[in-house]
Amino acid sequence: MTTLKSKLHEDLNAAIKERDELRSSTLRLTLAAITKEEVAGKEKRELSDDEVLKVITKEAKKRREAADAFAQGGRPESAEREKAEGELLATYLPKQLSDEELENIVAQAVSEAKAGGAEGPRAMGAVMKIVNPKVAGLAEGGRVAAVVKKHLAG
């Protein structure tokens, strides 16, 4: 069974051979982030695919935020580059939930939380507890929170 990390290494080698600068530098940085995570604790360890996905998710989010910052700062070339890197990383992540799928999961969780007696502002935490495990890795936290707030306000 090929691990996600070894797939990244294979793709990096292919990108280098193809002289694909964007892919090779993005994968290099991502593998460096994975290695950093592996040596972060008391002892060096191999990350599981789930942990590697978390690192890729974090890296992709950094690229999106940087792209926004560059765009607002009037640096469109840099913004485009970050955006392209983020999109490349997204290809390694599970397909994100559509707005409709996310809405359905949240609506169900809101009913569940209310049935459990969660009301008002406290309901947010209760709903997030139900929603998070269902959407882990499939939708970004900020996006989930926004949908939950919208449902609770309604």
Secondary structure, 3 states (H helix, E strand, C coil): CCCHHHHHHHHHHHHHHCCCHHHHHHHHHHHHHHHHHHCCCCCCCCCCHHHHHHHHHHHHHHHHHHHHHHHHCCCHHHHHHHHHHHHHHHCCCCCCCCHHHHHHHHHHHHHHHHHCCCCCCHHHHHHHHHHHHHHCCCCCHHHHHHHHHHHHHC
